Structure formats: C-alpha cells, structure tokens
C-alpha cells in the first residue's frame, strides 16, 4: 500500500501598497460609506480594512475629513438676576414666553397660573 498525499498549491499572502490602503481608509471616512461594502468592492475582508482604519488613526495619519472643525467661543449663559422674582419660561415654536413675577405677590402668580392652565 502506498501513501498518496495531495498537496494544495501554496497561496501567497497578498500585499497592498500604502497608497491603496490610504485610498480605502479615506473612502471609509465618508459618513454614507459602508466599510463592508468598500471591502467587498475591492475583494478584501472587512476586518482587514477595519484594521487599516485603526492603524491609520493610531499612526496619526488621519485622512482629510469631510469637514474642517473650527473652535467657537463658549456660549455665555445669561446673567442670573439676584432679585426676588419668580421667573416662568414657556417654550413656544415662535420663541419662549417669559413671565417674571415679584415674589411678594406669589399668591397672585399662583392664581395667574391656574387661570392660564385651565
């Protein structure tokens, strides 16, 4: 009896150029793009493309974003009044309605609110 051994042809690992990787990473940054779709279109495993994206981020080779971030000044909160005043703000589509009522007349404010909410 002889042993017959069939061998499969050896498949070499494919190598990709840095330009090709950078191009696919840049395509994947599009918000409407699917990483799996890009990988399938280029006969790649999606996990390989995700690894390239991660490596690109870690290496600081961020592809140019679709937008350029800008620094805006911090929003300034309106000054809070230290007066003795009841402030009621009712949001409306055309803009908020603001009612300020002296705290000394809180009972009248309660009557106003009851009438308003009926």
C-alpha positions as CSV (number, residue, x, y, z in Angstrom):
1,X,0.0,0.0,0.0
2,X,1.4,3.4,-0.9
3,X,0.5,6.6,0.7
4,X,-0.6,9.2,-1.8
5,X,-0.6,12.7,-0.5
6,X,-2.2,15.5,-2.3
7,X,-0.9,18.9,-1.7
8,X,-2.7,22.1,-2.2
9,X,-0.9,24.9,-4.0
10,X,0.5,27.4,-1.6
11,X,-1.3,30.7,-1.6
12,X,0.9,33.7,-1.0
13,X,-0.3,36.4,1.2
14,X,-1.3,39.5,-0.8
15,X,0.5,42.7,-0.2
16,X,-1.1,46.1,-0.6
17,X,0.6,49.4,-1.3
18,X,0.4,52.2,1.3
19,X,-1.3,54.3,-1.3
20,X,-4.0,51.7,-1.8
21,X,-4.6,51.4,1.9
22,X,-4.8,55.1,2.3
23,X,-7.3,55.4,-0.5
24,X,-9.6,52.8,1.0
25,X,-9.3,54.4,4.5
26,X,-10.2,57.8,3.0
27,X,-13.2,56.3,1.3
28,X,-14.3,54.7,4.5
29,X,-14.4,58.1,6.2
30,X,-17.4,59.2,4.2
31,X,-20.4,59.1,6.5
32,X,-22.5,57.4,3.8
33,X,-19.9,54.7,3.1
34,X,-20.1,51.2,4.4
35,X,-16.8,49.6,5.4
36,X,-18.1,46.2,4.5
37,X,-19.2,47.5,1.1
38,X,-15.9,49.1,0.3
39,X,-14.1,45.9,1.3
40,X,-16.3,43.7,-0.9
41,X,-15.8,46.1,-3.8
42,X,-12.1,45.7,-3.5
43,X,-12.1,41.9,-2.8
44,X,-11.0,42.4,0.8
45,X,-12.1,41.1,4.2
46,X,-13.9,43.9,6.0
47,X,-11.8,43.1,9.2
48,X,-8.6,43.9,7.3
49,X,-10.0,47.3,6.2
50,X,-11.1,48.0,9.8
51,X,-7.6,47.2,11.0
52,X,-6.1,49.6,8.4
53,X,-8.5,52.3,9.6
54,X,-7.5,51.7,13.2
55,X,-3.8,51.7,12.3
56,X,-4.2,54.9,10.4
57,X,-5.8,56.6,13.4
58,X,-3.1,55.3,15.8
59,X,-0.4,56.5,13.4
60,X,-1.9,59.9,13.3
61,X,-2.4,59.7,9.5
62,X,-6.0,60.9,9.6
63,X,-7.4,61.2,6.1
64,X,-8.6,64.7,5.4
65,X,-12.1,64.9,6.9
66,X,-15.2,65.9,5.0
67,X,-15.4,69.0,7.2
68,X,-12.9,71.2,8.9
69,X,-13.5,71.6,12.7
70,X,-13.5,75.2,14.0
71,X,-13.2,76.5,17.5
72,X,-16.2,78.5,18.6
73,X,-16.2,80.7,21.7
74,X,-18.1,79.2,24.6
75,X,-21.7,80.2,24.9
76,X,-22.2,82.8,27.5
77,X,-25.0,81.9,29.9
78,X,-27.4,84.8,30.6
79,X,-26.7,86.6,33.8
80,X,-28.9,85.3,36.6
81,X,-30.7,88.1,38.4
82,X,-30.4,88.1,42.2
83,X,-33.7,89.9,42.6
84,X,-36.6,88.4,44.4
85,X,-38.5,87.4,41.3
86,X,-40.5,84.3,40.1
87,X,-39.5,83.5,36.5
88,X,-41.6,81.3,34.3
89,X,-40.5,80.4,30.8
90,X,-42.9,78.7,28.4
91,X,-41.4,77.3,25.2
92,X,-43.2,78.1,22.0
93,X,-42.3,77.4,18.4
94,X,-42.2,81.1,17.7
95,X,-40.0,81.7,20.8
96,X,-40.3,81.3,24.5
97,X,-42.8,83.3,26.6
98,X,-41.2,84.6,29.7
99,X,-43.2,85.8,32.7
100,X,-41.4,87.4,35.7
101,X,-43.5,88.0,38.9
102,X,-42.4,89.6,42.2
103,X,-42.1,87.0,45.0
104,X,-44.0,89.3,47.3
105,X,-47.1,88.6,45.0
106,X,-46.6,84.8,44.8
107,X,-50.3,84.2,45.6
108,X,-51.4,86.3,42.6
109,X,-48.8,84.4,40.4
110,X,-50.4,81.1,41.5
111,X,-53.9,82.4,40.5
112,X,-52.5,83.5,37.2
113,X,-51.0,80.1,36.5
114,X,-54.3,78.3,37.5
115,X,-56.2,80.5,35.1
116,X,-53.6,80.0,32.4
117,X,-53.6,76.3,32.7
118,X,-57.3,75.8,32.7
